[in-house]
Amino acid sequence: MAEGDVHTYFEDGLWKNRVEGGTRASNTSPRRTDAVLAGRLIAKKRHVVHVVHTPEGDVETERDFRPRVKRPQ
């Protein structure tokens, strides 16, 4: 993953969002759905990838919000 991507993960009984390269969670939530929605919004605004992890730490889903590069024809 590139620096700046957003990760939603479970830690210490809470779902958290952290921007890759940062040291602290951007926000936390007791509910997974709320954390995933918040992480998605952060990723959309930053135009980066949003990675959602399982409680065990595996990658569950990845959504890419980076702009698409138009190639000349």
C-alpha positions as CSV (number, residue, x, y, z in Angstrom):
1,M,0.0,0.0,0.0
2,A,1.1,3.5,-0.7
3,E,1.7,6.0,2.1
4,G,-1.5,8.0,2.8
5,D,-3.9,5.0,2.2
6,V,-6.6,4.6,4.8
7,H,-6.8,1.4,6.9
8,T,-9.9,0.4,8.9
9,Y,-8.9,-2.1,11.6
10,F,-10.0,-3.6,15.0
11,E,-7.9,-2.9,18.0
12,D,-8.5,-2.8,21.8
13,G,-12.2,-3.4,21.4
14,L,-12.8,-0.6,18.9
15,W,-12.8,-0.1,15.1
16,K,-10.3,2.5,14.0
17,N,-9.2,4.4,10.9
18,R,-5.6,5.3,10.4
19,V,-3.9,7.1,7.5
20,E,-0.9,5.0,6.5
21,G,2.3,6.8,7.6
22,G,0.5,8.2,10.6
23,T,1.0,7.0,14.2
24,R,-2.5,7.6,15.6
25,A,-6.0,6.6,14.6
26,S,-7.9,9.4,12.8
27,N,-11.1,8.2,14.5
28,T,-12.6,5.3,16.4
29,S,-16.0,3.6,16.7
30,P,-17.5,0.7,18.6
31,R,-19.4,-0.2,15.4
32,R,-17.6,-1.6,12.3
33,T,-20.1,-0.1,9.9
34,D,-19.6,3.4,11.2
35,A,-15.8,3.0,11.0
36,V,-15.9,1.6,7.5
37,L,-18.1,4.5,6.3
38,A,-15.8,7.1,8.0
39,G,-12.7,5.5,6.5
40,R,-14.3,5.5,3.0
41,L,-15.1,9.2,3.3
42,I,-11.5,9.9,4.3
43,A,-10.1,7.9,1.4
44,K,-12.4,9.5,-1.1
45,K,-11.4,13.0,0.1
46,R,-7.7,12.1,0.0
47,H,-8.0,10.2,-3.4
48,V,-6.3,7.1,-1.9
49,V,-7.0,3.4,-1.3
50,H,-9.3,2.3,1.5
51,V,-8.3,-1.0,3.1
52,V,-10.7,-2.8,5.5
53,H,-9.2,-5.4,7.7
54,T,-10.8,-8.3,9.5
55,P,-10.6,-8.4,13.3
56,E,-7.8,-10.9,12.9
57,G,-5.8,-8.4,10.7
58,D,-6.3,-9.9,7.3
59,V,-7.3,-7.7,4.4
60,E,-11.0,-8.1,3.8
61,T,-11.6,-5.4,1.0
62,E,-9.8,-2.7,-0.8
63,R,-11.4,0.2,-2.7
64,D,-9.3,2.5,-4.9
65,F,-10.4,6.1,-5.0
66,R,-7.3,7.3,-6.8
67,P,-8.0,9.3,-10.0
68,R,-7.8,7.2,-13.2
69,V,-5.1,8.2,-15.6
70,K,-6.3,8.8,-19.1
71,R,-4.0,7.3,-21.7
72,P,-3.7,8.9,-25.2
73,Q,-5.2,6.9,-28.0
